[in-house]
Amino acid sequence: MTDWYYADATNQRQGPLSAEALATLHAQGGLRPETLVWREGLAAWTPWRQVMHEVVSPTVAAGAPPVPPPATSDDASPYAPPRAALHDEGAVVAGGHVVLAGFWKRVAASIIDSFVTSMAMWMLMIPLFMVIGGGIEAMARVNDGSNVLVTVLYYLISIAIPMVYLAWMHSSSSQATLGKMAVGIKVVRTDGERISFLRGIGRYWGYLLSSMLLMIGLIMAAFTERKQALHDFMCDTLVVDKHAFTSRPDLQRDELGSVAIAVLVLAGLFVVGMFALIAIGIAALAAGGWR
């Protein structure tokens, strides 16, 4: 006998119910056409109107069995149906198609996040160094080691701000940084669960390792089966569409998206402009006899 589950008015999962009990609930007006239901075999939660023909027929008796009380344990189903809550905030819905974030979406999100963290770093560094007497001049000489305190603070802030930002945002209810929110993706465990703050910190150090290996660890995301970079493999994470593992997987999108396209185009123009300026500078030096 097939067990059915449905989302009630508060978007909480109810069930398991037999097909007969579900038909009775429908006859009593307890199921709306847009109510989400699920049974073993369905890829994801589905609107009732799409599957009601499997349960409701003209021969349903008026005196059908009463609706049983909702089960309090998932043990009733050996197939691990979608989990307790169906609202997207903090809920994980197992099963269904998952759209993985492509390489270029991740690049666009990283560009936005780099801008955000750079702004935060300089907003903290400039007044801090003014207070300790370093000033802009000392910051410009940070690599010569002449001011040990300024150098140490510079590198600590350069590491701490992006680390805390990425770990905090990825472990938040949004599961995404501002860059990932902008392009519509998020970070999850491979089972769809939210990552912890500590795992987020570990993922940041894995990200640094991916970057230091000639960017090969990052480029892996373009070629691996689940579009995982090296730090994703290290920390058991995936980068997916923001609607993946929710009650609305139908809202997932494979396309790049207008925000990601705009960011990538602007970044490309910036890189081309930088190369053009370098070429102009080299040409000017050559014309002047390298004097």
Number of C-alpha atoms within 10 A of each C-alpha: 6 11 16 19 22 24 23 16 11 9 16 13 23 18 23 25 22 18 17 17 18 27 25 23 17 17 15 10 9 13 23 13 12 12 17 23 24 23 20 16 10 13 13 24 26 20 18 18 14 12 14 17 9 9 15 16 10 5 6 13 12 10 7 14 14 11 15 12 10 12 14 11 10 15 10 13 15 8 11 12 25 24 14 17 19 23 17 18 10 14 19 21 24 21 20 18 13 20 20 21 28 21 19 15 24 21 18 24 24 16 15 19 19 14 12 16 17 15 12 16 18 14 11 13 20 14 14 15 19 13 10 10 11 19 16 14 9 18 17 10 14 20 13 10 12 11 14 12 13 23 17 13 15 18 11 11 16 17 15 11 15 20 19 15 19 22 23 20 19 26 21 16 14 19 24 24 24 18 24 29 15 17 23 22 28 25 26 24 16 17 14 21 17 21 23 17 17 12 17 23 21 16 25 21 15 20 20 15 17 20 16 12 11 10 14 14 21 23 18 18 22 16 12 11 9 18 19 25 24 24 24 25 15 13 18 16 23 22 29 25 24 28 19 28 25 28 24 19 22 15 11 19 18 11 11 16 13 11 16 24 15 12 18 18 13 12 14 12 12 12 12 12 12 12 12 12 12 12 12 12 12 13 13 12 12 11 10 9 8 9 6
